[in-house]
Amino acid sequence: MAKYRQAKVKRQHHVLKEIEPQLRFLSSLSAVSGVIPGSIRPKSGSQLGLTFQYFTPSGLKLIGRSKGAAQEIFVISPEPAQVLTSLKNQGYLVEKE
């Protein structure tokens, strides 16, 4: 097991507390090889949850939002469309503002 990984989620950086349930769900999916939380930035607005940004060569990029902050989340998956569908079915995705 890699030094900073816990259940497919890389823990080298801080993670927004409000998106922990979504990260646990992502790590439980068989189509997900890894979840890498990225940088956290201040933001305004009241939107909470995950928003889809775009597909990457290795999976997809999401933005996790809490009150006052936004965090990049990179999901490594050979089947990113299936991961996106699973997130939608669970109600974890919100529409972009």
Secondary structure, 3 states (H helix, E strand, C coil): CCCCEECCEECCCCCCHHHHHHHHHHHHCCCCCEEEEEEEEECCCCCCEEEEEEEECCEEEEEEEECCEEEEEEEECCCHHHHHHHHHHHCCECCCC
